[in-house]
Amino acid sequence: MNGRTNDSSNVVSRRRLLGTSGAGVLGGALGSMGLANTAAAHTSSLPESWDLEADVVILGSGGAGTTAAIEAARAGASVIIIEKATNPGGNTAHSGGVVYLGAGTARQLEHGVEDSVQNMYAYLEAQMGPTQDLERLRYFVENSVEHYNWLVESGIEFGTEFFTGKIIQPSGETGGLAFSGNEANSPFSEIATPAQRGHMPAGAGAAVYAALKATADTLPIEWHFNTQGEELLVDADGRVAGVVVRTGIADPSTPTEEGTPVSATPAADSMVLNVKANKGVVLATGGFQFNQEMLADHAPWYIGGYPLGGPHQGDDGSGIKMGAQIGGDAFNMSFASPWNFVYAPGELCQSILVDGMGRRFTAESNYGADTGDPIFRRNHGIGWLIMDQGVLDRATEAGALMSAPFATADTIEELAEQIGVPAAVLSAELAFYNEQAANGEDPIFHKHSEYVVPLETAPFYAFDYGINRGIAFITLGGLRANMNSEILDVWGNVIPGLYGAGRVAPGISQEYYVSGSALADCTFWGRVAGRSVAAV
Ligand SMILES: Cc1cc2nc3c(=O)[nH]c(=O)nc-3n(C[C@H](O)[C@H](O)[C@H](O)COP(=O)(O)OP(=O)(O)OC[C@H]3O[C@@H](n4cnc5c(N)ncnc54)[C@H](O)[C@@H]3O)c2cc1C
C-alpha cells in the first residue's frame, strides 16, 4: 500500500479534467457532430501503482452492496467493500425491515394469500408509475419467490403474524405479512386481486441486515470502513478500472470527544488510495436525501421534509455524482417518497384530508406517499385532517393517536377560520362529502366504503397533517441500469465495468415506492450486480 496522507492533488486535477462541465461539453460536442457518443469519451489518467486490488470493488455496504458482495464472492471473485460509515448496513440496517415479495411465497401460501406472477405484476405495473422499466419489473416479479427463498436461506426469518387490516407495518417484535401499499385500494383492487406482500422479520431492518452480514462473513470479503469512494477511474478503453477512495471519514453516528462530526468530513490523517477493480466497480451508495444541493437542483419540493436515514446520514448522492461524472444517466431525480399516513389506526381514514383551500385531494385510506406527495408538490406544505367527534372516538378506542388536534370548534366554519382555510369552501366540500357518504359512496376518490361515513357530530377537529408534522422522505431517482445491473450512459450504452443497485440505481422503485419495495429492490438487484460483475 502506498497511500498518500491527505494528498488530494491527483484527485483534484483529475476532477478538473473530468468535471461535470467538461464531460458535458465533450458529450454535447460529439452529439452535435453526429458522432457515436460512448463511455469511451470519459477517461482518467490511471495511477502508476495501485494501493488495493480486487476483482470486484463495491462502494456502500447496505442491502445492495452486501448482497452484491455475497453473490460475487460465491462466484469466486475477490471482493472489497468500501463503506464511509463506521459500521456496515447503511439505511438497510436502520429500516423498518419490510421486504416486498410475492407471486406465491411460502409465507403467502401458509396464510392462504392468493397471488401469482401475473397478479403481482398487474398490481406493480399499475402502481409503480409510467416511467418504471417494465422489463426489469417483470424479471423481478418472475423471480420473487426465488428471491424470498434466497433471503430465507440467508437467515432472514420473516414473521408468521398475518394482518388483514390497515397498518403502516407489523410491530418490530413480531414482524409478519401485511398489505404494504395500495393493493386493497381502488383502482388497484379492481386491477389485481389484493394480496399481502409486505414480509417483515421480527427485529425489522436490523434483523434483515444482521442476517445478510452474517452470510457475508462466511465469505472472504475485505471490508474498509470510514472510507469513502470519491472518483471512478476509467481506462483508455472507457472501462471503469478502479476507484479513488479516501480513508479517515468521520461518521455522525459515532460522536467523538470533540462532538458529533459533520457527515463525511475527512480526518487530518486521512489518505487517498487508488483501488483497482479487475472486473468492475459496483455502486451501492444509496440515494441523495441528505444532500441539500442535489435536492435544491432536482427535487426542491421536498426541502422542509424530514430526510429519512440512519444516523450515519449516508445518502448524500455521492455515488450518483460519481456515475454521472463519467457519463452515467441520472434519471427520475425529481421523484421521492414522502410518507404522511393517515392510518393507523385505520378508523382515522374516516376523516377527510384537505389542502389549504379546504379541498380534498386523495382518498384518505391511500398509501402514505399518496397522502404525502401532494402536500409537497401541490399544497405548499399544507394538509389538514378534519374529523368529527364520532371519528375521534372510534379512532381513540382503536389505538393511540399520533398527535393532538390543532383546532376544535362547534361548527365547520369556525374550524375553517381557526386553520386559515376558506370557510365556504371547506363547508361546501364537507356538505358534498357527507351527502355521498350517507350512501356509503365516495364518487371522487373512491375511498373504500368501510371508511366512508358522514362527519356530522360536533365538535369538529383539525389535525395538522402538513410539513410541520415532519414528513419523512427518501429520494427515488438515480443512475439508469439494465437487466444486468450495468450502469448505462445517456445514450443507453453500457459503461463497461460499472454496476449499480439499490437507491443509487433504482430497479423496481423508480418513480413510486410501496413499503418493502426499496429493500426488495436493493437486495434483488444487488444480487444481480454481484453475479454479473463476477461473470466478466
Ligand atoms: C427509518 C427507515 C425505514 C425504512 N423502512 C423501509 C422498509 O420497511 N422497507 C423498505 O423497502 N425500505 C425501507 N426504507 C428504505 C430502505 O431502507 C432503503 O431505501 C434501502 O435500504 C436502500 O438500500 P441501499 O443498499 O441502496 O442503500 P443503504 O442501505 O443506505 O446503503 C448505502 C451505503 O453506502 C454508503 N455510502 C454512501 N456514499 C458512499 C461513498 N461515496 N463511499 C462509500 N460508502 C458510501 C452509506 O454510508 C451506506 O452505508 C427505510 C429507510 C429508513 C431510513
The ligand as a Gaussian input file, in Angstrom:
#p B3LYP/6-31G(d) Opt

LIG

0 1
 C      -36.125000       4.519000       9.050000
 C      -36.236000       3.854000       7.702000
 C      -37.211000       2.893000       7.491000
 C      -37.299000       2.269000       6.239000
 N      -38.159000       1.215000       6.099000
 C      -38.161000       0.520000       4.941000
 C      -38.901000      -0.676000       4.834000
 O      -39.517000      -1.167000       5.778000
 N      -38.900000      -1.318000       3.625000
 C      -38.205000      -0.846000       2.542000
 O      -38.255000      -1.448000       1.482000
 N      -37.456000       0.276000       2.651000
 C      -37.396000       0.943000       3.828000
 N      -36.604000       2.042000       3.941000
 C      -35.791000       2.434000       2.770000
 C      -34.632000       1.438000       2.627000
 O      -34.074000       1.166000       3.893000
 C      -33.536000       1.960000       1.728000
 O      -34.074000       2.569000       0.574000
 C      -32.640000       0.796000       1.302000
 O      -32.148000       0.160000       2.460000
 C      -31.520000       1.293000       0.435000
 O      -30.534000       0.284000       0.323000
 P      -29.175000       0.615000      -0.396000
 O      -28.339000      -0.598000      -0.303000
 O      -29.456000       1.205000      -1.717000
 O      -28.551000       1.790000       0.489000
 P      -28.121000       1.799000       2.007000
 O      -28.617000       0.642000       2.774000
 O      -28.462000       3.143000       2.536000
 O      -26.545000       1.655000       1.906000
 C      -25.758000       2.639000       1.276000
 C      -24.408000       2.693000       1.977000
 O      -23.483000       3.404000       1.166000
 C      -22.666000       4.201000       1.993000
 N      -22.102000       5.250000       1.163000
 C      -22.718000       6.319000       0.616000
 N      -21.874000       7.020000      -0.139000
 C      -20.692000       6.370000      -0.095000
 C      -19.429000       6.589000      -0.692000
 N      -19.214000       7.630000      -1.508000
 N      -18.423000       5.727000      -0.429000
 C      -18.617000       4.660000       0.399000
 N      -19.798000       4.406000       1.000000
 C      -20.827000       5.245000       0.743000
 C      -23.611000       4.679000       3.071000
 O      -22.912000       5.103000       4.215000
 C      -24.449000       3.418000       3.320000
 O      -23.882000       2.611000       4.309000
 C      -36.463000       2.667000       5.172000
 C      -35.477000       3.631000       5.390000
 C      -35.341000       4.205000       6.649000
 C      -34.221000       5.160000       6.867000

